Amino acid sequence: MPATVQTKIETKDGEVTINLNLTIKLDSTISPKLQYNKDIEVKLDGTEFIRPDFEDNSQIIDFGKQV
Amino acid sequence: MSGIGYDCGTYNLICARRNEDGNKIDCVKEVNAFIELNLEDQNRSFFNVVKGKVPLIERGDKGYVFGQAAIDMALTMPKLELKRPMSDGCLNPKEKDAFKLLQLMCHSMIGKNVQDKEVVYYCIPANAINTETNVDFHRDVLADIFKSYKVDGKTLVPYHMNEAMALVYAELGDKQFTGIGVSFGSGMVNFCYAIYATEASSFSIVNSGDWIDHQAAKATGETPVFINKVKHKIDLSKQPTDYIERAIKTQYHLMIEHTVTNIKKALQTTEKKIRSEQPIGIIIGGGTASPNGFVEMFKESIMAAKLPIPIGEIRKPDDHLYAVARGLLVAAEAAQT
């Protein structure tokens, strides 16, 4: 999976803050089911290539004409 | 013999299957479009009135009408927005909400009468040479749609095939599946040169039926929907009777010239692979090739182009609208024997 990581370390008042920016290039082969911890903010960019999840479907309607 | 051929086109959805006796291919067709109605306002009474008369479903506070009925309603009620899950020959990534409705349309056309793990062949375009297309996305999402079919515990096994190759499968069995298929769809023109059912060269161009509608609309000040209606009745072998027909015929000329120029380029750039002593037949398919006189216009352009291989018969099958689905069915049946 193509991914890049950027880190930014800041120190202030004796505390160290590490900002981690992980970018994953989404393409047509990657499902949108991204598992993540609720404390981590996830921003999707380039979402045009995210495939929708299809649940199993059993609904059939009267659609289509015999030609 | 089981198997399903499914042509998921920008304008039409066509499903081909063999009848129970195995001696005839049955095709089911519908328009790949729908409209969404907000049922919280006065649309509710309208929606209830047409229930049972047109294909529709209700989900939450929304109602959806599908296929030709959606087109008819959008034409008579301009406030309704016609939604099409595909544009330019591929699923439109901006219409993700539409994909679950496309799932319902595809599954409904297949119906309940399937064998478990029945093979379905669906078509995909080749990569376009004149614009960026999302063919991989299109291929994978359609595969997901067919894999999600689960009716009475039965499932489908999907495979894909180039749309123009499907024309070769449909029509060139007696030529050892060797020849050229050119499918003029609504969103794209697809080309494939096949040798013994193997792809030697393929491409697509995003300039086909919809392009003709838009260009002729621009030239005349009419709407693309109106142009499309006139286009369905035009006879390209006759002199145009008014400025609208003249604009449509001009755009047909341009589209065919552009297609033939690119066919020549494709054959020249892959010349090492493409050598033929025997004349190569060309099969034409797709709804944009429907008007009378289209084949003659295409033949003239092909002959003038002096292609690097000898060209044999150029023909359009009688069921040219359904020929892609029929070729996909041939592939599906072959996969199960």
Interface residues (C-beta under 8 A of the other chain):
Chain A: D27 S28 T29 E48 F49 I50 R51 P52 F54 E55 D56 N57 S58 Q59 I60 I61 D62 F63 G64 K65 Q66 V67
Chain B: L13 C15 D26 C27 V28 K29 E30 P55 L56 I57 F66 G67 Q68 P93 K94 K96 F99 K100 Q103 L104 M105 H107 S108 M109 G111 K112 N134 D136 F137 R139 D140 V141 D144 I145 K147 S148 Y149 K150 V151 D152 L321 Y322
